[in-house]
Amino acid sequence: MIICGNPGDDLMSTTIKVLPLDLPGTFTLTYDAGVKLWEENTKGTGDKILASSYSSVDAIPKSFYTEGIEVGSNDITLTYRYDSGLNNNRVIGSETLRADVVWLKAEQYEVQRVIYENDENIIFTVVGLPSDYSCQWDLDGEGNHGNSNWLKTTNPTITAKYSQAPNGVGNIHLPENADNRRKEYEVSVKLTGDFVLPLMFDKIRVTQAGYHGTPVATTEEGRRDELASWGTVAADEMPDSGKFSAENMDGLYGTDFDGRGNSVVQYAANGIWSFFVGPVSGKCMSDKEDNGQWKTYGVMISSEPYDLGLKKEDLLIIVQHELRHVQQNVWANTSDSIWNILSTAGTSTSEEGFTLGHYSSFCELDAYFMELKNFIELDASWKYLSDDYNGKDTIKVFLEELSAARSAAMILETVEVSTVAVTFLDTIYLEIPFIEMKKGGYDYYCKAW
């Protein structure tokens, strides 16, 4: 009996030994559809062992590697036949190895999650585990399987919370840490035979109970200075900031706009949410000048993100989103840039009556994709990324923008633009920072196309 674990885990090695070495006859290796057999332990690069005959003992593979494909029990059988000329290739004997394919998964609210909530039940299940196994659980990732009685079960399922409460039956202590907005646990279970089965994708992420991070500025002057300090971009990404002025804001922000520090990021207390500003004053968009050049003047941040109680790490993600739009339109003026090609992708009209173009679908997707990446790189909180801020769940919005951009890519009129768009979308998908999002059954599932 062998155990095959989660998809993508190491393949299980099996040795074949047949004696005597000069035994005459033929041999056939067969196996059920729930496993694949490989000659080498480098999945996908070795040759699959086919269910075919071997003409001698010497021709039989000395070993093979088993990959679990579907949960359940599978038979791998080596059959020996001998044809004496009289008995029509009669089966002389066979030996069968049982291969149990099992997966360890975690669920909360009946779904596998990219991140799990603090102090709420998480159900861990060894899917496909036969009844003749026992389990010793390691839920804190310390490698001490079954170190408490409640962590030793004959049941393939166990339920636990991660919270500030002390370690005990049904709870793993997760201390509050202001420098850590979530904690990762490499959960595993040791099965009969000392086989250690890791969790699918190795770990779970659990939120802290509190909302941690660096406080933002609380006064208007402090906010002006704070935002202006984030407005530096490279020289070749600098927009036409000379027009980013109170005069060109057409009075929309009145005296709120003061061009603090010549930064391309400014605070406007009476503004609406956050956006990048183009030549059409007061509209959350950019446009083309008469010479056909895309122009974007800068980024405005209103008091609303501050009023939500965001931490500085989360507010910076909003600023980076809007700065990405600044960069996109600067790049769109460079003839050999993909953004220059995407900017010719045709037009459509928004509910507000703005002519945004399919270009805007790619722009928004790219900006929300940067939010996902910045979530890790800027150490932002999960609260910003998944909670309902201003009607937005950032991961959900990213998936919506991906769907919109994919739809736009399918109707583009020219082969050049379509090819660039498809390559751009494939790159976005490949670089999604959460591998779970590419696996069906998770709360934020994004399939390839």
Residue pairs with C-beta under 8 A, 6 or more apart in sequence:
1 97
1 98
1 99
1 100
1 193
2 12
2 14
2 66
2 97
2 98
2 99
2 100
3 12
3 99
3 100
3 101
3 102
3 191
3 193
3 195
3 197
4 11
4 12
4 35
4 66
4 67
4 68
4 99
4 100
4 101
4 102
5 68
5 102
5 103
5 104
5 195
5 197
5 198
6 68
6 103
6 104
6 197
6 198
6 199
6 200
7 68
7 69
7 103
7 200
8 43
9 198
10 41
11 38
11 41
11 43
11 65
11 66
11 67
12 65
12 66
12 99
13 41
13 63
13 64
13 65
14 63
14 64
14 65
14 66
14 76
14 97
15 62
15 63
16 60
16 61
16 62
16 63
16 64
16 78
18 27
18 57
18 60
18 78
18 80
19 57
20 57
21 57
21 58
22 57
23 57
23 80
24 82
25 80
25 81
25 82
25 83
25 92
26 53
26 54
26 55
26 80
26 81
26 82
26 83
26 89
27 53
27 54
27 57
27 59
27 60
27 78
27 79
27 80
27 81
28 51
28 52
28 53
28 54
28 78
28 79
28 81
29 37
29 49
29 51
29 52
29 54
29 60
29 61
29 64
29 76
29 77
29 78
29 79
30 51
30 76
30 77
30 79
31 37
31 51
31 74
31 75
31 76
31 77
31 99
32 74
32 75
32 76
32 99
33 69
33 70
33 74
34 68
34 69
34 70
34 71
34 72
34 73
34 74
34 99
34 101
35 66
35 67
35 68
35 69
35 74
35 76
35 99
35 101
36 48
36 66
36 67
36 69
37 48
37 49
37 64
37 65
37 66
37 67
37 76
38 46
38 47
38 48
38 49
38 64
38 65
38 66
38 67
39 46
39 47
39 48
39 49
39 61
39 64
39 65
40 46
40 65
41 65
43 65
43 67
46 65
49 61
49 64
54 60
60 78
66 76
66 99
68 99
68 101
68 102
68 103
69 101
70 101
71 101
71 102
71 103
71 127
71 128
72 100
72 101
72 128
73 98
73 99
73 100
73 101
73 130
74 98
74 99
74 100
74 101
75 96
75 97
75 98
75 99
76 96
76 97
76 98
76 99
77 94
77 95
77 96
77 97
78 94
78 95
79 91
79 93
79 94
80 91
80 92
80 93
80 94
81 89
81 90
81 91
81 92
82 89
82 90
82 92
83 89
83 90
100 128
100 129
100 130
101 128
102 126
102 127
102 128
102 129
102 191
102 197
103 126
103 127
103 128
103 197
103 200
104 124
104 125
104 126
104 127
104 187
104 188
104 189
104 197
104 198
104 199
104 200
105 112
105 124
105 125
105 127
105 199
105 200
105 441
106 112
106 113
106 116
106 122
106 123
106 124
106 125
106 187
106 199
106 200
106 204
107 113
107 122
107 123
107 125
108 116
108 117
108 120
108 121
108 122
108 123
109 120
111 441
111 442
111 443
112 200
112 436
112 439
112 441
112 442
112 443
113 436
113 442
113 443
114 205
114 395
114 434
114 436
114 437
114 442
114 443
114 444
115 182
115 204
115 205
115 206
115 207
115 382
115 386
116 122
116 162
116 204
116 205
116 206
116 207
117 206
117 207
118 162
118 163
118 174
118 206
118 207
118 208
118 209
119 161
119 162
119 163
119 164
119 165
119 209
120 161
121 159
121 160
121 161
122 159
122 160
122 161
122 162
122 204
122 206
123 157
123 158
123 159
124 137
124 139
124 157
124 158
124 159
124 160
124 187
124 189
124 199
125 156
125 157
126 133
126 135
126 156
126 157
126 189
126 191
126 197
127 156
129 135
129 156
129 191
132 192
133 154
133 156
133 191
133 192
134 152
134 153
134 154
134 191
134 192
135 152
135 153
135 154
135 155
135 156
135 158
135 189
135 190
135 191
136 145
136 146
136 151
136 152
136 189
136 190
137 145
137 146
137 151
137 152
137 153
137 158
137 187
137 189
137 190
138 144
138 145
138 146
138 151
138 187
138 188
138 189
138 190
139 151
139 158
139 160
139 172
139 185
139 187
140 167
140 172
140 185
141 184
141 185
141 186
141 187
141 188
141 203
145 151
145 188
145 189
145 190
145 196
146 152
146 190
148 167
148 169
150 169
150 170
151 158
159 170
160 170
160 171
160 172
161 170
161 171
161 172
162 171
162 172
162 174
162 183
162 185
162 206
163 171
163 172
163 173
163 174
163 209
164 173
164 174
164 175
164 176
164 209
165 171
165 173
166 173
167 173
172 185
174 183
174 206
174 208
174 209
176 208
176 209
176 210
176 212
177 183
177 208
177 212
178 212
179 212
180 208
180 212
181 207
181 208
181 212
181 213
181 379
181 380
181 381
181 382
181 383
182 205
182 206
182 207
182 208
182 381
182 382
183 205
183 206
183 208
184 203
184 204
184 205
184 206
185 203
185 204
185 206
186 198
186 199
186 202
186 203
187 198
187 199
187 203
187 204
188 196
188 197
188 198
188 199
189 196
189 197
190 196
190 197
191 197
200 439
201 435
201 436
201 439
205 382
207 382
207 383
211 309
211 311
211 381
211 383
212 311
212 381
213 311
213 312
213 313
213 314
213 380
213 381
214 311
214 312
214 313
215 311
215 312
216 223
216 226
216 306
216 310
216 311
216 312
216 315
217 223
217 225
217 226
217 306
220 267
220 269
223 267
223 269
223 301
223 303
223 306
224 258
224 260
224 266
224 267
225 260
225 261
226 267
226 312
227 260
227 263
227 265
227 266
227 267
227 301
227 319
228 260
228 261
228 263
228 265
228 266
228 267
229 261
229 263
230 263
230 265
230 316
230 319
230 323
231 261
231 263
231 264
231 265
231 266
231 298
231 299
231 323
232 263
232 264
233 264
233 323
233 326
233 327
236 330
237 326
237 327
237 330
237 331
238 264
238 330
239 264
239 295
239 296
239 297
239 298
239 326
239 329
239 330
240 295
240 296
240 297
241 262
241 264
241 297
241 298
243 279
243 295
243 297
244 259
244 264
244 266
244 277
244 297
244 298
245 257
245 259
246 253
246 255
246 257
246 258
246 259
248 281
248 297
249 257
249 277
249 281
249 282
250 281
250 282
252 271
252 281
252 282
253 268
253 270
253 271
253 300
254 270
256 267
256 268
256 269
256 270
256 271
257 266
257 268
258 266
259 266
260 266
260 267
263 298
264 297
264 298
264 299
264 323
264 326
265 298
265 299
265 301
265 319
265 322
265 323
266 298
266 299
266 300
266 301
267 300
267 301
267 302
268 300
268 301
268 302
269 302
269 303
270 302
270 303
271 300
271 301
271 302
271 303
272 284
272 302
272 304
273 302
273 304
273 305
273 390
274 299
274 300
274 301
274 302
274 304
274 305
274 318
274 319
274 321
274 322
275 284
275 299
275 300
275 322
276 284
276 286
276 296
276 297
276 298
276 299
276 300
276 322
276 323
276 325
276 326
277 283
277 284
277 286
277 296
277 297
277 298
277 299
277 300
278 285
278 286
278 287
278 295
278 296
278 297
278 329
279 286
279 287
279 289
279 295
279 297
280 287
283 354
285 354
285 356
285 360
286 294
286 295
286 296
286 325
286 329
287 294
287 295
288 294
288 295
289 295
293 333
294 329
294 330
294 332
294 333
294 343
295 329
296 325
296 326
296 329
296 330
298 326
299 319
299 322
299 323
299 325
299 326
301 315
301 318
301 319
301 322
304 390
305 315
305 318
306 315
308 389
308 390
310 318
310 384
310 389
311 380
311 381
311 384
313 378
313 379
313 380
313 381
314 380
314 381
314 383
314 384
316 374
316 378
316 380
317 371
317 374
317 375
317 378
317 380
317 384
320 370
320 371
320 374
320 378
321 367
321 368
321 370
321 371
322 367
324 366
324 367
324 370
325 363
325 367
328 339
328 363
328 366
328 367
329 339
331 337
331 338
331 339
331 340
332 339
332 340
332 342
332 343
332 359
333 340
334 340
338 420
338 423
338 424
341 416
341 417
341 420
342 359
342 362
342 417
342 420
342 421
342 424
343 357
343 359
344 359
344 414
344 417
345 357
345 358
345 359
345 362
345 408
345 412
345 417
345 421
346 357
346 358
346 411
346 412
346 413
347 355
347 356
347 357
347 358
348 355
348 356
348 357
348 358
349 355
349 356
350 356
358 408
358 411
358 412
361 401
361 404
361 405
361 407
361 408
362 405
362 408
362 421
362 424
364 401
364 404
364 405
365 398
365 401
365 402
365 404
365 405
365 425
365 428
366 428
368 394
368 397
368 398
368 401
369 398
369 428
369 431
369 432
371 385
371 394
371 398
372 385
372 394
372 395
372 398
372 432
372 433
372 434
373 431
373 433
374 380
375 382
375 384
375 385
375 433
376 433
384 394
385 394
385 395
386 393
386 394
386 395
387 393
395 437
395 444
396 444
399 444
399 446
402 425
402 428
402 429
402 446
405 421
405 425
406 425
406 449
408 421
409 418
409 421
409 422
409 425
412 418
412 421
425 449
429 438
429 446
429 448
429 449
432 438
432 446
434 444
436 442
436 444
437 444
437 445
437 446
438 445
438 446
438 447
438 448
439 445
440 447
